[in-house]
Amino acid sequence: MVDRSKAKSLWLVTAAYVVAVAAGAGWLLYGPSATGRLWLDAFIADVIATLVVFVFSRAYRNSSFYDAFWSVIPPLLLIYWWAAGPLGLDSVRCWLVFIVVMYWAIRLTGNWVYSFPGLHHEDWRYPQLRAGAGRWEFLADLFGIHLVPTVQVFLGMLPVYVAVTRPGDGVVWLAWVAFAVGIGAVTLELVADTQMHRSVRDKKPGAVMDRGLWAWSRHPNYLGEIGFWFSVALFGVAAAPADVWWLFVGVIAMVAMFLGASIPMMEKRSLARRPQYQDVIDRVPMLIPRPPRKASVGGDV
């Protein structure tokens, strides 16, 4: 049976994204003469689209309007850059990066749709961030929840811009390595999320997840996400080896966000809701996997 509240919310979020993408496309159609740079035009369009989503977030008092934006925009950036750039459909490198990015976007967006309960719910981190900002909650919402993540994703996508616009074959073998790393990383995320969904469906209230990939790493989904952005950077290096000095900026920004904010917030919340999670912390590495250790006596396995 279809959850009508969820279905209605999905249609509303979709409508917001259609309006947002249309607004960004309007800039690309009528505004590029202002810059003349393909990457900058795309960045301005991305920001315009983000601002439209922000308007919807404020109008409906729910910043989870932005949640799927993270995975919806990157494929559109790639397609725009590839179509407007000098490389044609016979570029193997472009097809490889296209497959990886589309696989990632479909998996991540699909996972969001599966997990999304509807707009009666908001990601628990957003109210915390706004409440912590006090009278500056508007700016925290605008920048912390909407614009900063948009900039991070755009930085992560800049190697894709290089990969699909730089003429020449580049380092062909490295492009294939990037492809293998990207496919492996997204598959890791897919398996980790599937295992988590099954655990949430079947486990008792208050139980912790320490099975499958989650016995090797407390956050295999974040590990896979970092691996994806690393593969994207490798695609950029494969196209322009001389630019290696800046092509990993996006990966560094992602790692900093996961290690400095996302993971600590998740762990703090898990400990508050499930005190036995401390046993998982004691046994299972945070990110880099290692063989699982036995649970302590009396621990939740």
N, C-alpha and C positions, 0 to 999 in steps of 0.2 A: 504493500500500500504506500502510495506517494505521500510524503510529508508536505502538505500544501504550504505550510509556513516556510519550509526550506525551499521548495520550488519557487515560491513567490520572491523570496530573498535572492535566489540565484538569478532570476530574471531581472531583478532590480540592479544587482551588481553588474550583470551583463550590459544592461542599458547604460549604466554609468561609464563602463569601459568603452562602449561604442561612441558615446558623446566625447569622452576623453581622447580617444584615438582620432576621431573626426577633427577635434580641435587641433591636435598635433599635426594632422595631415594638412589642415588649412595653412599652417605656417610653412610646411614643406612646399606647398603648391604656390603660395603667394608671397612668402617672406624670404626665401633663400638669397635673394639679391642683396639682402642686408649684410650677409657674411661671406658668401661665396665659398665656404668650407663645408664639405659634406658632413664631417663629424660634428661640427659646431651646430649646423642646422638641425641635425638629429638630436643633439643634446637639448637645444631650445624647445624642440617639439616634445621631447620627453618631459621636460619641466612643465610645459603648458598642460600636457595630459595629466601630470601628477596634480597640478593645481585644480583641475576639474574634478578629479577623484576626491581631493581634499574638500571641495565644496559639498560634494555628496556626503562625505564623512561628517561634516559639521551639520548639515541639514538634517541628517537622520541620527545625529549624536552617536555615531558608531564608526570608529576608525578602522574596523575590520573590512570596510570597503576596500582598503588598500591591500589586503593580504595577498590576493592572487596577482596583483599588479607586478610583483616581483618576477613571476614566471611568464606573464603574458607579453610583456614588452620586448624582452630580448629577441625572440624570433622575428618580430616586426622590424627591429633595428637591423638585424642580419639581412633580411630580405630587401630592405630599402637600400642598404649599402651595396649589396651585391648587384641589384638591378641598376643602380645609378653609377656604379663603378666601371672600370675598364675591362674586368674579367667576364668572360661569357660562361655559357652553360657547360662548356667542355673542360672547365677547371676542376680537376680531381680534388684539390685542396678545399675548394669552396663546398663541394658536395660532402666531403668528410666532416667539415665543421658544421654544415647544415644538419646532417644526420644527428650529430652529437647534441647540438643545441635543441633540436626538435624533440629528441628523445627525453632530454632533461625537462623541457618545458611541459610536454604532455604528461610525464610522470608526476611532476610537482603540482601542476594544476589539477590533475586527476586526484591526487592525494588530498588536496585542499577541498575539492568538491565532495569527496567521500566523507571527510571529517567535519565539514562545515554544517553546523546545526541550524543556521538561520540567523537573521539579523537581530533576533532577540538576544543573541549571544555576542560578546565582544572579547577578543583576545585579552587574557587577564593582565598582560604586561602593559597595555595601553592606559587603563585607568591608573595604574601605579605611576607611570611616567607623568601623566597629567597632574595627578595629586601631588607628586613630589615637586612639581614646578610651581605650585601655588598660584599666585596671580599671573604668572607667565605661562599658564597652561595652554593658551592659544598658540604661542610660539613653540612650545614643546610638541604640540600636536602637529603643527605645520612642518617644523624642521626635524624633530626627533623621530616622528612616526612616518612622515611622508617624504620630505625632500632629501634628507640624509641617506635613507636607503636607496632612493632613486639615483643619487650621485654614486653610491657604492656600486650598484649594479652597472651603471654606465661605465665606471672605471674598469670593472671586470670585463665588460664587453669591448673595450677599446682594442684588445688583441684580435678580436673577431673583425673589427673594422680594418685592421692591417691585413689580416688573412684574406679577406675577400676583395680588397682594393689594390693590393700591391702586385704589380706585374711580375711575371716570371714564375718559374717552378719552385724557387726557393730550395729548402732542404727537404726533399721528398720523403726520405725515411723518417724524419722527425714528425712530419705531418701524420704519418701512419702510427707512430708512437703516441702522439696526442690523441688520435682517434681511439686507440686501444685503451688508454688511460681514461678517457672520457666515458666510453661505453662501460668500462669496469666500474667507474665511480658511480654512475647513475644506477647501474644494476645493484650495487651495494646499497644505495638509498632505497631502491625498490624493495629489496629483500628485507631490509631493516624495518621499513614502514609496514610491510605485510605482516612480519612477525609481531610487531607492536600492536597492530589492529586485532590480530587473533588473540593476543594476550589480554588486551582490554576487554574483548568480548567474553573471554572464558574465565578470567581469574576472579578471585574473591575480592571484595572491597578492601583497600588498604594494602594489597599485595604489591610486591615490587617486581619489575621485569629484569630477569638476569638469565634468560635463556637464548639459545641461538647466537646470533651475532652480538647480542647484548650481554653475553657472558664474556666476550672478548674485549668489548669496549662499551663504556657507559653511554657513548653518543656516536654510534656508527653512522647515523644519518648525517650528522655534521661532518664526520670524516669523509663521507661520500660527497657532500657538497663542496668541501675544500678541494677534493680530488677533481671534481668537475671544473672548478675555476682554474685549477692548475693546468688541466688539459687545454683549456681555452688559451691560457698564456703560452703554452707550448705551440699552439697553432700560430700565434703571432710570431714567435721566434722562428718557426719553420719558414714563414714568409719573409721575415726581415731579421736575420741573425744579428745585424749590427745594432738593432734597437733593443736587444735583450736587457739593457740596463734599466728600462722603464716598463717593460711589458708585464712585470710581475707585481706592479703597484696594486692592481685590483685584487690579486690573491692575498697580498699582505693586508689590505683593508678588510677582506672577508675574515681572515684568521684573527685579526685584532678584534673584530666584532664578536666572533664566536667565543673566543677565549676571554675577552674583557667584559662582555655583557650577556650574551645569550646563554652560554653554559652556566655561569655563576647564578643567574636568575633561575634557571631551570632546577639546578641542584638545591638552591635555597628553598624553593617551593616544594620540591620532592621531600626534603627533610622535614619541612613543617607539616606536610600531610601524611607522610609515612616515615616515622622515626627509624624503622628497620632499614631504610635506605642507606644509613650509615654503614651497614655491613657490606652493601654493594660497593660503596666508595672505598672501603678497606680492601676489597678483593679484586675489583675490576678497574683497569686503567681508564682514565678519563677519555682519551681520544685514540692514541696509538695502540692498536690491539696486541694482546698477548694471550697465550693459552689460559683458559679459565682456571681459577683456583677453587678449592672446595669451600663451601659456606661454613662459617663458624657454627659451633654447636648452638642450637636454638635459633639459628638465623632462618630467614624466609627464603626458600629455594624455589 
